[in-house]
Amino acid sequence: MGSIKYLERHVLSTGQISWGANPSKAVREALLVKYESYSDKRDAVDRCMEWEKAFLDYKRGIDRQKHISENSVNGLIAAYKNTSNWDRLSVNSKNTYQQLIDSVVNTRIGRSNISFGQTLHHNITVKVVESLHKQLCNDVSEHRANHVCKVLRRVWFVGFRLGLTRSNPFSKMGLATLPSRDVRWEKEHIDIFVAKADEMNLWSIGTLALMCYDLCQRIGDMRQIRWGNYDLQDDGFFDFVQEKSRTVRKPQGNLVSVPVMNEELKARLDSLTRGGKDDFIILNERTGRPYTRWAYKTVAEVRKAAGLPEELKISDLRRTGATEAGEAGLTEDEIMALTGHTSREVVSVYVKKTRRMAATAARKRHGR
């Protein structure tokens, strides 16, 4: 085997050999990946070769984009992604925007014989937009339809600023403000889920769920947590930067420090062999690698096997934990320190007002 791109060999102070997968700047930006450390050379080689193939596919995609008509919707989207408006988005926002865009560009509106992405963007009128929104509402959901139209509104706005479009058919749609998601896990649900994950030899998924719930954090941050983020002093603290908070203007993001107070979670973490500071804590038992953003599929697999309601999503565990914090009498500032939010308006979306919270407030008021 010849030289492997991105592969690095390191000799630790203990004399042990560590292997790193260190993508180039171009690969990092194209694939949204970063440095990974491995104790096994084969795993590092596999990851490097995976990135090399993915980057080749990415470049081929760029070549194909050269043949996209600049006057099509796909061309307008490509123009938008070449602006600072796109660059300023956080990694999480870019992923979300791309998923929403991907979900609509191949859609055919009504009886059209070409996809939405292939349509000339000057042919997208207010009437066409209304048809698209109605179709997405019927085929997927009103939530998805609204989010797709909001992203496309931004695309058309940038296109107008660049002089590519004459108007923005997605503006002033009067989209209804839908109630925020209000699904909450009961403690019994969490216990059943974790037990089933362990039974299926997916111990990592059970631990991941407990981390999202106990630490009130997003699955994206928890699946990427490393041993270097876990400080064993003061009964164990996780210190990390939330991925969604990183932007071009603030690349360092928001540092969050959260203690591990759940004894079950602490015991699960203590039972693991502590790796190097750059080693991931949560590894997929089926691959031996960190989970990608498709961890949701494995979560759904466990939830279904456990016979739990389909409406329960792992992302709801963050809201569940934050709501319980409010019920326990924590102030908004204390909850924000726990969740990492910087806005009371945003944290209010996660912390749902409950009867128990009102009772706690009344007891505090009357000194009981």
N, C-alpha and C positions, 0 to 999 in steps of 0.2 A: 504494500500500500504506500502510495506516495504521500507528499505533504498534505495534511488536512487543513483546509481553510478554517480560520478562527480558533483552532485548537492551541491551548497553552499548557505548559508543564511547569508546576511550581513545587519547590522543595520547602516544606514547612519547617518551623524551628524545631519540631520534634523529630525531624528526619524523614517524616512520611511524605509521600508524593501526592500532590493534589493536581487535578486536571480542570482547566477552565475552558468554557466555550465563550469566547470574547468576540461578538459580532462587530463588524466595521460600522462606522457612523451611518453609512448608506443603508446597511441592513437593519440597523436599529430603527431608523426613521421609516423605512418601508414596511417592516414586519411588526413594528412596535414591540421589540424584544430587547433584552438587556443581558449583561454578563451573568453566567451561571457557573457554579462550582460543583465539581463531582469528585468522588473518591475513586470511582471506577472509570478507567480510561475508555472502555467500550461505550459507556453511557454518554461520555463527553463527545466521543467521535460520532455517535448516532445523532446527537443533537446538532453538531456542526454540519453534518451532511444533510440533515433535515432542513436547516436554515439555508444551506447552499442551493438546494433544490427549490425551496420556496422563493428564494430571491430571484432565481432564474425564471421561475414562472411569473413573478412580479414584473421583471423586465420585459418578458414577452408580452405581458398585458399592456405595458407602456407602449411597446411597439404597435400593438393593435389599436391603441387609442389614437395613434397618429392618423389612422384612417377613419376615425369618427368624424362625422360632419360637424363642423363648428356651429352650424345653424340648428342642430338637433338638441333635444333635451339633454342627451348624454354629453354633447359638446359643451353645453352651458354648465353642467355639473363639473366637468373637467376644468373649465375656466375658473369656477368658484374654488376648486381645490388647489388652484395655483396662486391663491391670494393670501394675504396676511390674515384675513377673516378666518380662514380654515386653520392656518398655522397657529393662531392664538388659542385654539380650542385645546382643552386637556386631552390626554390619551383616551380617557373614558368617554368623553363627549364625541371624539372622532369615531370611536368604535360604534357608539349609539347612532350617530348620524349616518354612518356607512350602512349599518343594518337597516335603517329605515329607508335609505335610498335604494339599497339592493332589493328591498321588498316591493318596490313599486316600479322600477324601470322596465321590468319585463312584463308588466301588467298590460293587458289590452282593454281599453275602455270601450264598453258596449260591444259593438260589432266591428270595431276597427280591425283592419288586417295587418297592422303594424303595432309594435309595442309602444308604450308611453315614452320610453327612452329614445326610440328611433324617430319619434314625431318631431317635426320642425317646431322649435320653441315658440315661433310667432303664431303658430296655429293653436297654441294652448290659450283658449279664451276663458272668460269667467264661466261660461256655460260648460265648457269641458271640465274645468276644475270642480264645479258642482257635481258633475257626473262621476268624476274620479272619487270625490269624497263620499258620495252616496254608495258607490260600488264597494269601497273599502269598509264602510260601516256594515254593509250587508255580508261581505265575505269574511271579514276579520272582526273588527270591533270599532266602536266610535272613538275609543282611546287611541287606537292605532291610526285611524283616519286623521284625527286631529294632529297627532305628532308628526305624521308624514307631511301634512300640509304646512305645518309650521317650519319644518326644515326646508321645504321647497320655497316657501315665502322668502326665507333668507337667501336661498340660491338665486331667486329672481331679483331680489333687492340688489345683490352684488352685481348681477348681470346688468341691471339698469344703470348702476353706478359706472360700470365699465363701458357703457354705451352699446351693449349687445342686445338689450331688449328695450322696447318703447314703453312698457307698462308692467305692472305686477298683478297678474290675475289672482294671486293668492292673498292679496292684501284685503283687509276689511271684509273677511268672510263671516264675521260674527260667530266664530266657533264657540259653542257652549262650554262654559267652565264646568268640567266634570268633577264629581266628588273624588277626592284623593283615595287611593286604595286604603281600605280599612280592615284588612284581614289580619287576624292575630292568632298565634299559636297558643294553645293551652299547655300547661306544664305536662299534662298527661301525653299530649301529642309529641312533645319533645322527647320524653322518656321512651315512648314506643318507637319513634323514629331512630333514636340512637341504638336501642336494643336490636332492632331489625338490621341496621347497618353493620353492627358487630357480627350478627348471625350470618350475614352475607359475606363476611370477610372483607368488609369495606370500613374498617375501623377509622380510616382517615376521614370518611364522610361524616361519621358520627361526631368526631372531634371538630371538624370544620363547622358543623351546625352549632355545637356548643360554643365555639369561639364567636360566631356571628351573634348568638343570643346573649351570652354573658358579657361580651365586650361591646355590644351594640355597634357592630361594624359591618361594612359591606363584605360580601363574599369575595369580591375581587381583591380586596386588601388582605383578607385572612388567608386565602389560598396561596398568596405570594409571600407570606410572612417567613422570616428566616430566623435561625437560632441567634444571630447577632442582635435581633430585635427583642430578645427575651432576656430581661435582667432578673436574676434570681434573688436579688436583694429585696428587702421589704415584702417578702412573701410572693414575689414574682410580679414584674411589670412588663408590659409590652410597650416599647417605644418605637414608633414608626411614622412615616409620612404617608398620608392618605393619597392614593393615586389620583383620585378625581380632583384634588386640590392643586395638582401641578399644571401650570400654564407657561406659555412663553414669557409672560410678564413676571411670573412667580414660579420659576423652575424648582425652587426648593420645597414648595408645597407647605402644607400645614402639619407640624409635628404634633402627634397625639401620644399621650402617656396614659395607659389604662391598666389598673391592677387586676390580677386574676383572683377573684374572690370565690368563684364556684369551686368547691372542693373536688367535685367529680372531674371537672376540666383540669384542675391542677394535678390530680392524680394521674390522669391520662398523659399529660405532658411529662410528668416526672418519670413515667414508665418508659419513655423513649430514650434511646441512646443519643445524647446530645452531639450533634454534628459540628462542623466548622461554622464560623459566623455567617458565611455566605450560603450555607446549605439550607434548603427549604425544610420547614417542619412538617408540612402536610404533603405527603407523596401518595400518588395513586398506586394502590397495591397491584393493579393489573398491568401497569407499565413501568413502575419504579420511578416515575417522573412526576414533577409537579403537575397539578391540574391546570388545564387551560380554562378559558372562559366557558367552555362547554361542560363544565362541572355540573351545570344545571340538569343535564340529561341524566347523570348518575344519581343526582338527588331525586329526580322524578322517578327513577327506577326503584329506589329504596322506598319512597313514599307510597308508590303503587303496591309494592310487595307487602308493606306494612298495613295496607288497607285504610290509609288516612285520606281525608278529603282532598280531592284534586286541586281545590282552590289554594291549598297551602303551598307557598313558595319559600325557598330558603331566604330570599330577600326580605320576607316579612319578619324574620327573626330579629333584625335590627330594630324595627318598629316595635315589636313585642317587648324587647328588652328596655327600650326607651320609655314605653308606656308604663311598664312596671316600675321604672325609676321614678316617674311622676307620681304614681300611686303610693310610692314609699315616702313621698314628701320632699323629694329633691327640688331645689329651685331650678329655674330655667338656666341660670349660669352653671349650676352643677351638672345639669343634663348636657349642656353644650360642651363642658369639659370632658364628659364621658364619650359623647358621640363624635366630637370634633367639629361640630357645626360652628359657624361664625356669625350666624344670623338667627335671631329669635323667631323671625317669620318663617324661616326654613325649618327650624327644629319643631315648630308647632305642627307641621305636616306629619311628622313622625310620632309625636306624643299626642295620642288621642285622649280627649277628655272622657273620664269614666265616672261612674257613681262612687267608686272607691276613692278616686282622686278628690272628689268634692267632699267626701266624708273626712278625709285626711285634712283638707283645708279648714273645714268647720271645727274639727278637734283642735287644730293649732290656734284658730281664732279665739276659741273659748278656753284655751289653756288646759285641755283634757288630754 
